[in-house]
Amino acid sequence: MDQAFIQTTEELTELFRFDGGGCPEGSAEYLCSAKDVGLESHLVCLEEHPFECKFAVSFGLRHFCHCTHRVHIAKYMKM
């Protein structure tokens, strides 16, 4: 992973650390795979085993991430 990306993500991790939300590891190296599809507070989960994450919500054949920390990072970084 690109070092600048890791540093920026870690800075955002600190910036958005609020309300007890956040990815389990809390580090850019362990940031889950998710994609912003325009929903306000959810991302499409791209993890291989989403059912292992407490922030994954199943809807039909897809899983969505509702981790406030991860959603804010995706929205802020447009990824």
Residue frames as qw, qx, qy, qz and C-alpha x, y, z in Angstrom:
[[0.000, 0.890, 0.455, 0.000, 0.00, 0.00, 0.00],
 [0.361, 0.645, -0.034, 0.673, 1.27, 3.49, -0.83],
 [0.445, -0.212, -0.509, 0.706, 2.91, 5.16, 2.18],
 [0.100, -0.093, 0.008, -0.991, 1.22, 8.54, 1.52],
 [0.577, -0.325, -0.506, -0.553, -2.15, 6.80, 1.37],
 [0.641, -0.317, -0.644, 0.272, -1.46, 5.03, 4.66],
 [0.263, -0.107, -0.343, 0.895, -0.42, 8.29, 6.36],
 [0.300, -0.179, -0.191, -0.917, -3.47, 10.17, 5.04],
 [0.655, -0.335, -0.597, -0.320, -5.78, 7.35, 6.10],
 [0.553, -0.272, -0.602, 0.508, -4.24, 7.21, 9.57],
 [0.038, 0.005, -0.167, 0.985, -4.71, 10.98, 9.91],
 [0.505, -0.238, -0.353, -0.751, -8.35, 10.59, 8.90],
 [0.631, -0.277, -0.720, 0.082, -8.67, 7.69, 11.34],
 [0.315, -0.225, -0.490, 0.781, -7.73, 10.07, 14.15],
 [0.164, -0.061, -0.100, -0.980, -9.91, 12.88, 12.77],
 [0.618, -0.198, -0.401, -0.647, -13.03, 10.74, 12.57],
 [0.414, -0.098, -0.851, 0.307, -12.52, 8.77, 15.79],
 [0.325, -0.166, 0.276, -0.889, -15.78, 9.60, 17.55],
 [0.750, -0.104, 0.046, -0.651, -18.94, 8.01, 18.95],
 [0.662, -0.261, 0.690, -0.134, -17.26, 4.67, 19.50],
 [0.855, 0.489, 0.110, -0.133, -17.46, 3.77, 15.82],
 [0.059, 0.771, -0.600, -0.206, -14.55, 2.52, 13.83],
 [0.805, 0.288, -0.510, -0.096, -12.92, -0.39, 12.13],
 [0.891, -0.437, -0.118, 0.027, -11.87, -3.08, 14.58],
 [0.792, -0.012, -0.079, 0.606, -8.13, -2.63, 14.06],
 [0.131, -0.951, -0.127, 0.249, -8.26, 1.18, 13.80],
 [0.368, -0.543, 0.467, 0.593, -5.29, 1.33, 11.43],
 [0.504, 0.617, -0.271, -0.540, -4.94, 2.06, 7.72],
 [0.078, 0.357, -0.913, -0.181, -3.13, -1.24, 7.23],
 [0.125, 0.209, 0.958, -0.152, -6.28, -3.09, 8.32],
 [0.401, 0.316, 0.073, -0.857, -8.83, -0.82, 6.66],
 [0.588, 0.278, 0.755, -0.076, -11.59, -2.98, 5.25],
 [0.101, 0.039, 0.634, 0.766, -12.50, -3.05, 1.57],
 [0.224, 0.656, 0.642, -0.328, -15.65, -1.13, 0.84],
 [0.237, 0.229, 0.463, 0.823, -17.04, 1.02, -1.95],
 [0.194, 0.424, 0.314, -0.827, -19.09, 4.20, -1.84],
 [0.163, 0.348, 0.798, 0.464, -22.15, 3.83, -4.03],
 [0.114, -0.401, -0.223, -0.881, -23.87, 7.06, -3.05],
 [0.559, -0.614, -0.552, -0.074, -25.73, 5.94, 0.05],
 [0.164, -0.863, 0.148, -0.455, -25.53, 8.45, 2.89],
 [0.471, -0.648, 0.513, -0.308, -24.47, 6.18, 5.72],
 [0.889, -0.082, 0.449, 0.009, -23.53, 2.84, 4.16],
 [0.174, 0.615, -0.660, -0.395, -20.90, 1.43, 1.82],
 [0.941, 0.158, -0.223, -0.199, -20.96, -1.78, -0.19],
 [0.614, -0.572, 0.543, 0.038, -18.79, -4.26, 1.69],
 [0.677, 0.573, -0.437, -0.152, -16.13, -5.86, -0.53],
 [0.302, -0.515, 0.778, -0.196, -14.65, -8.16, 2.10],
 [0.413, 0.138, -0.866, -0.246, -14.44, -11.87, 1.34],
 [0.394, -0.358, -0.829, 0.173, -16.11, -12.80, 4.67],
 [0.138, -0.484, 0.006, -0.864, -18.33, -9.84, 5.59],
 [0.717, -0.515, -0.374, -0.285, -20.34, -11.87, 8.10],
 [0.714, -0.177, -0.411, 0.539, -17.27, -11.80, 10.40],
 [0.182, 0.213, -0.128, 0.951, -17.52, -8.00, 10.78],
 [0.046, -0.524, -0.703, 0.480, -19.84, -6.48, 13.36],
 [0.146, 0.505, -0.004, -0.851, -20.46, -3.52, 11.01],
 [0.107, 0.034, -0.787, -0.607, -21.71, -5.63, 8.08],
 [0.546, 0.281, 0.453, -0.646, -25.41, -5.62, 7.34],
 [0.248, 0.104, 0.883, 0.385, -26.86, -8.20, 4.96],
 [0.475, 0.505, 0.194, -0.694, -29.40, -6.97, 2.42],
 [0.831, 0.483, -0.088, -0.263, -30.39, -9.46, -0.25],
 [0.936, 0.175, -0.057, 0.300, -27.24, -10.86, -1.84],
 [0.371, 0.637, -0.248, 0.629, -25.06, -7.92, -0.75],
 [0.576, -0.546, -0.400, 0.458, -23.49, -6.80, 2.49],
 [0.122, 0.848, 0.037, 0.514, -23.24, -3.16, 3.47],
 [0.521, -0.064, -0.459, 0.716, -20.86, -1.51, 5.90],
 [0.230, -0.865, -0.301, -0.330, -22.41, 0.85, 8.43],
 [0.654, -0.356, -0.202, 0.637, -19.18, 1.67, 10.31],
 [0.055, 0.980, 0.157, -0.110, -19.31, 5.46, 10.73],
 [0.414, -0.665, 0.426, 0.453, -15.51, 5.62, 10.74],
 [0.489, 0.027, 0.717, 0.497, -15.17, 3.73, 7.44],
 [0.308, 0.771, 0.539, 0.144, -18.05, 5.60, 5.77],
 [0.077, -0.961, 0.016, 0.266, -16.52, 8.99, 6.61],
 [0.425, -0.472, 0.570, 0.521, -13.12, 7.95, 5.28],
 [0.456, 0.322, 0.727, 0.399, -14.69, 6.74, 2.03],
 [0.181, 0.900, 0.396, 0.032, -16.73, 9.91, 1.61],
 [0.227, -0.889, 0.174, 0.357, -13.81, 12.19, 2.47],
 [0.344, -0.438, 0.667, 0.495, -11.33, 10.40, 0.21],
 [0.653, 0.471, -0.139, -0.577, -13.92, 9.71, -2.53],
 [0.206, 0.351, -0.900, -0.157, -13.08, 6.01, -2.63]]
